Amino acid sequence: MADLFERAIQKLENASMQDRLVPARRMRSSNEKPATQSEFVLNFSELKKRGFLTPGSMQSRTAEEYRIVKRLLLMSALGKGAPLVERGNAVVVTSALEGEGKTFTSLNLAISIAQEQDSTVLLVDSDLSRRSMSHLFNATEAKGLTDLLADPEMDLSEVIGKTNVEKLRFIPAGTTKHNTTELLSSEQMDRVVIELVNRYEDRIILFDSTPLLATSQAVVMAQLVGQVLMIVNEGFTTQTTLREAIALIDDDKLVGMVLNRCKGARGSSTYGGYYGPANELNE
């Protein structure tokens, strides 16, 4: 036993300092795959009752309206038919106030993008206050964004999960932390966004965020991405409130505005919109 112990000590002393300082995330065996999340499952029948899009309802009027929204987003994200926007494939979906339909829009838009032939979509629950998207995926107890931000040694693959929608991946909000705003405004969050943008150049990353006037989290997120999609509930949000929210976004940020629940000529819900620099919205 003493001989074995001495040989082990000798082997350690002969090892180079570089070998001893290999970061934890690099110490996995080459044959060992990183741990990954289980598949996150959406309840399509329940979603359909609540008016959400599902992969089986892509011929509806709502589906066609979301195609219009996603076309503008994809053009700026991928440089197809419009100037390429820096970090354009990272998009924050937000609103001025609660209850305007941002989570509804985020999921519908993600499902619509997932039907594209040449693009995939990653949906991230960055509304760390309400976690509505995580509830829809039944993933409130799963590791996610907060865990990734709190542990720099954690790999993205440990929080990205498959879903029962082909070409749609999901990152839950993660376990509850007391310093969520500080985590989102940290350098680690910026590094995560950069890694997502660069690693998945053909993938649209949608961040379902908090309302701009509810917490500072959405303001922080809007600074990290290339595009901001504002959801506005007709008859609910005043022009003054909307201007206050837009003023919190950098002037040169590309902003898409979706008018939700507006009434068409026949009284049905439709979507209207605007797409351009934030500074033009306050003119």
N, C-alpha and C positions, 0 to 999 in steps of 0.2 A: 504493500500500500504506500509506503514511504517513497519507493522508487517511482511509482506512478505519479505521485504528487510532485516530486522534483522534476520529472519530465514535463509535466503540465506547466510548471512555473517557467522552465527553460523555453518551452514553445512560446509562451506569452511574451517573454523578454525578447525573443528573436523576431517577433512580429513588428512590422513597421508601425510608427505612430499613426500614419494615415489609415491603416487597416483598423486600428482600434477606435478611430473617431468617425467611422461610417455612420451617417444619420440613421435613426431608427427605421424610417420608411424605406431605406435601401438595404436593410439587413435581412429581407425576406429571401428565401431560396429562390433561384431562378425558375424552379418548377412550381413554386407556390403562388397561387393567384390571390390578389387582395380580396378581403371580405367584401361582399356586395350586399345591397339591400334586397329583400324579397320583392316580388312583383306587387305593385300597388294596384288595387282593383277598384274601378269605378262601377257603381250600380247604374247601368244604363236605363233600366226601366224606371227607376226613381228619378234620375236626371231628366228623362223625357217628360215625366209628369210635371216637373218644375220649369219646363220650357228650355232646358239646355239642349245644345246640339249633341248628337251621338253619331258614331260612324255609320249607322243605318238610316240617318235622317238628313243626308247631304243634298237632297233634291228639294228641300223646303225653301220658302222665301227667306227665312232667317239665315239659312246657309248661304244663299246668294248674296245677302247683304254683308255677311262676314267675309266673303270672297273679295268684295270691293275694299274692305278695310285692310285685309292682309296683302293685297296686291301693292298698295302704296307702301306698306311696311317693308315688304320683300324687296321692292325696287331700291329703296334707300339702303337696306341692309346688305344687299348683294351687288349693288351697282348695275342693276339690269333696268335700263330705261331711265335712270336718274343718277345724279352724282353719288358716288360711294361715300357714306358717312362713317367717320372714325368710330369704332366700336358700335357700328350700326346694327349688328346682329344681336346686341344686348338692348332690351326694351323694358322700361318700367311702365306698368299699367297702374294708374292711380286716378284719383278724383279729388275734388275740393273737400267734400264732406262724406260722411258715412251714408250708406244706403243708396248710392248712385249706380251700382251694378258693376263695379270693377272686377270682382271675383267672377261674376257671371260672364263678363266679357273676356277675361283672361282665359278661362277654361274653354269657352266657345272658340276663341281665336286659336288656341293651342290645338284643338281637335281639327279645326279647319286647315291649319298649316300642316298637320300630320298627314293630310290627304295628298299633299304635293308629291310629285314624282322625284324631285331633286332636292328636297329639303327635309330635315328632321327638326324637332322642336324639343327644347328642355324647359319645363315649367318649374319655377322656383317660388316657394311660399316665403316671401320676405315680409309679409305682414305678421310680424312677431308679436303683435298685440292680440289680434283676433284669431289668426291661424285658420281662417275659413277654408282655404284650399286644402289644408291638411285634413280637415274634417271630411271634406268631400271624398278624399282618397282613403279615409279611415286610417290615417297615419299620424295621429296626434302624439303617439308614444314612440315613434321611430326617430332614430338619429337623423339629423339634417343640418340646416344652415348654421344654427347656433353652435353645434358641436364642431363643425368644420372651422368656424372662426375662432373658437376657444382653444383649439388644438392644432397648431400649425403643422404637426407631424401627420395629421390625418390626411388620407388621400381622397381625392374627389370621388373615386370609384366606390368608396365606402358609404357614400350618402346618396349617390344617384341610383334610382331604382327604375326598373322597367315597369310599364303599365299594361293594361289590357287594351290599349290603343296602340296599334303598330306605329312605330317611328315617333312615339311620344314618351319622353322620360320625365321623371319627377324628383325634385329635392324637397323634402318636407321642411317645415320651420325648425324642427329639432327640439331637443329637450329644453325646458324652461330655464332661462338665465335671468339674473337680476339686472344685468347691464347690457340689454339688447341694443340700445341706441349707440353705446360706445363700441360694441362689437361691429355694428354696421359702418361706423365712421372710422374704423381702424385701418391701418395699412394692410392688414391681412385680408379685409374685404376687397380692397382695391386689387390685391394680388389674385384673389379668387376670380374676380370679374375678368381680369386680363387673361388668366389661364383658360377660362371658359371661352372667351372670345377667340383666342389664338388656337386652342386645341380643337375646337369645333367650328371651323370657318364656314361650313355649309349649314350650320345649325342655328336656328333662332332661339335665343334665350329670353324667355318672358319672366319678369319678376312681378308677381302679384304683390303690390306694396300697400302701405297704409295711405289714407287720404292726406293730402298735403297740409290741410289746416287742422288735422287731428293730432299729429305728432310730428316730430322733426325727422323721423325715419325716412319718409318718402323724399324729403328734400335732400337728404344725404344720398339716397339711392339714385336720384335724378342726376346728380353730379358725376356718377360713375359710369353711366351708360351713354349710348349714342342717340337713343330715341326715347321720347316720353309720349305715352298714349293717355290722354286725359278723357275720362268718362264723365259726361255731363247729363244729368237727369232733367229733361224738359219739365218746366213747371215746378221744379224743386229748387234748383240752384239759381240764385240771383246773379245779375251781371256784376255787381259789386263783389260778391263772394268769389266768383270765377276770376275776376281781375286780381284779387288778393292772392289767390292760389297760383296763378300764372306768374305773378311777380316774384315768386320764390324760386322759379326756374331760371337758370342762366339764359341770358338774352339770345345767345347764338345756338341754343339747343333746339334740335328739330322736334317739334311737337305735333302730334296728331290729336285731333279732337273728335270724339264720337258722341253725337247727340243721341242719347238713349231714351227709349219710350216716347219718342215724338210721334204725333199722329199724322198719318198720311191722309190722302184725299178721301179715302173710304173708311177712315176711323181706325185703321189697323196700325199696330206699332211698327215703326220703321227706324232707320238709322240715317243720320246726316253727319257731315263731318267737315273738318278743315285740316290741312297739312302744311306746315311751314315753320319758320323761325319763331321762337317764343316772343321776341320783341314786337312782332307784327300783331300779336293778339291783344296787346294793350294799347294799340293806337286808336 
